[in-house]
Amino acid sequence: MIDFVEELEWRGMIHTVMPGTKEQLQKELTSAYVGIDPTADSLHIGHLVGVMMLKHFQRAGHRPIALVGGATGMIGDPSGKSQERNLLNEETLRQNQEALKKQLSRFLDFTTNAPNKAELVNNYDWMKEFSFLEFIRDIGKHITVNYMMAKDSVKKRISGETSEGMSFTEFTYQLVQGYDFLYLYEKYNCKLQMGGSDQWGNITTGTELIRRKLGGEAFAMTCPLITKADGGKFGKTESGNVWLDKRYTSPYKFYQFWLNVSDTDAEKYIKIFTFLSREEIEALIAEQTEAPHLRPLQKTLAKEVTCMVHSAVDYESAVEASNILFGNATSDALRKLDEETLLSVFEGVPQFEIDKTQFESGIKAIDLLTEHAAVFPSKGEMRKMLQANGFSLNKEKFADFEAIIGNEELINGKYLLAQKGKKNYYLLIIK
C-alpha cells in the first residue's frame, strides 16, 4: 500500500496538511474530494495538480471524488481574484460537466467494482433546491461573521486599496463550499478535502462547519500553487492557457510546452506531473547534471504527460512534427502529418494563399515562388540559392527552378512547404 502523504511529500505536492490527516488515511479507506471549476468544457494544466492528487489518492487505495462546482461556478470564487467572474447558465454548466468527466476518466477509474471507485458529483444537484431562508437558518447560523472575515481571501479583497470591495455573493462563497464538504461528509462519508494553497480558508470553513453542526472530524490538505522559476504563471503561454482538449491546444503544442520548460522547472514538474518512481527521477536528474544539453528531464516529462493526457500515438506524432521543424525529417514524415498538426507546427511562419486553378495544368517553380508567393524577392535570388543547394520543397532538396509543380506535389492536396536554409520556412496554402 502506498503511503499517500509520504508519496506527495517527496514529490513536493504538499503545502499544508491538517494534523491527524495521515493517521486518518492509515486507519481506514477514506474518501477525499477536490473541487473543479466548470467554467470551460476542458481542463487546463492548472487543474492537473488537483487531478494528480486524486489519482495518487486512488492509487493509494482510497476513494477520490471529483466535485464539479456547478453551484459555486455560478457565484465565482474570490480566492486570489481581484474581481468577480462572469456567471454561467445551467445548460452550459451541464455540458461542461460531461466534457470534464470524459477528461477525468483518463486519470480516475469511475467504472471499477472496487470500494475505491472514483465518483463525480456536481454541487448544483444539492444546492438548486436549497432556499435562501433554509440556507441561512441551517448553515449560516453555525459560522460567525468574525470567523469569515478573518479569512485571507476576504481580508485582501476588503482592505485592498484598488479593490471595489466584495459583494455579498462572493462573501458567502466560503459558506457554500463549506456546505459542500458537510454534504459529502454526510452522504459519502467524505472526510478529507484537498486543493490549492489558496483554498485553505474555504476548506477549513468546511471542517469547522462539520465540527460545529455535526460534531464530526474532517481534514484538509493543500498543495503549493505551481509557479515557474522565472516567476511567471504556470500553464500560461502567449496564446493563453495550455488546455487538455486538443481542440484548444494541439498535442504538438502541448508536447512543446513541456519540452521547453527550464531545467529547474523540469526537475520540479517531473515529480508532480508524472508517476515515475523516486529512483527513476533521481536517475534522470543525475543524467541531466552530467549532460544538460541532452535534456533528459524535459524529454521524459514531455513524453509522460503527453501520453497520459493524449495518447502514445499523439506523442509519436508530436515528436515527428518536432523533427520536421528542428531536425532532418524526410518528405515521407511530412506527408504523414495530419492537417491539424501540420498547421500547428507551422503556425507563425509566413503563409501565402494561392488559387488552386494555378495547379491544374502545373505552374513553373520560379513563377510560383517569386510572383505568386514571395518566398524569394526576385528570380535572380532564387537562382542563386537553388544553385547553392540551399532550398528544399516539402523537405526534399530542390534545384530545378524551371520545374513544373502540379497537384501531385501538394501535401494533403493543399499545402507546399518551402524552406530556405535551415530555419526559414514558408507555407503555401492552395485554395
C-alpha positions, 0 to 999 in steps of 0.5 A: 500500500502506498503511503499517500502523504509520504508519496506527495511529500517527496514529490513536493505536492504538499503545502499544508496538511491538517494534523491527524490527516495521515493517521486518518488515511492509515486507519481506514479507506477514506474518501477525499474530494477536490473541487473543479471549476466548470467554467470551460468544457476542458481542463487546463494544466492548472487543474492537473495538480488537483487531478494528480492528487486524486489519482495518487489518492486512488492509487493509494487505495482510497476513494477520490471524488471529483466535485464539479462546482456547478453551484459555486461556478455560478457565484465565482470564487474570490480566492486570489481574484481581484474581481468577480467572474462572469456567471454561467447558465445551467445548460452550459454548466451541464455540458461542461460537466460531461466534457470534464468527466470524459477528461477525468476518466483518463486519470480516475477509474469511475467504472471499477467494482472496487470500494475505491471507485472514483465518483463525480458529483456536481454541487448544483444537484444539492444546492438548486433546491436549497432556499435562501431562508433554509440556507441561512437558518441551517448553515449560516447560523453555525459560522460567525461573521468574525470567523469569515472575515478573518479569512485571507481571501476576504481580508485582501479583497476588503482592505485592498486599496484598488479593490471595489470591495466584495459583494455579498455573493462572493462573501458567502462563497466560503459558506457554500463550499463549506456546505459542500464538504458537510454534504459529502461528509454526510452522504459519502462519508467524505472526510478529507478535502484537498486543493490549492494553497489558496483554498485553505480558508474555504476548506477549513470553513468546511471542517469547522462547519462539520465540527460545529453542526455535526460534531464530526472530524474532517481534514484538509490538505493543500498543495503549493500553487505551481509557479515557474522559476522565472516567476511567471504563471504556470500553464500560461503561454502567449496564446493563453492557457495550455488546455487538455482538449486538443481542440484548444491546444494541439498535442504538438503544442502541448508536447512543446510546452513541456519540452521547453520548460527550464531545467529547474522547472523540469526537475520540479514538474517531473515529480508532480506531473508524472508517476515515475518512481523516486529512483527513476527521477533521481536517475534522470536528474543525475543524467541531466547534471552530467549532460544538460544539453541532452535534456533528459528531464524535459524529454521524459516529462514531455513524453509522460504527460503527453501520453497520459493526457493524449495518447502514445500515438499523439506523442509519436506524432508530436515528436515527428512534427518536432523533427520536421521543424528542428531536425532532418525529417524526410518528405515521407514524415511530412506527408504523414502529418495530419492537417491539424498538426501540420498547421500547428507546427507551422503556425507563425511562419509566413503563409501565402494563399494561392488559387488552386486553378494555378495547379491544374495544368502545373505552374513553373517553380520560379513563377510560383515562388517569386510572383505568386508567393514571395518566398524569394524577392526576385528570380535572380535570388532564387537562382542563386540559392537553388544553385547553392543547394540551399532550398528544399520543397516539402523537405526534399532538396530542390534545384530545378527552378524551371520545374513544373509543380502540379497537384501531385506535389501538394501535401494533403492536396493543399499545402507546399512547404518551402524552406530556405536554409535551415530555419526559414520556412514558408507555407503555401496554402492552395485554395 
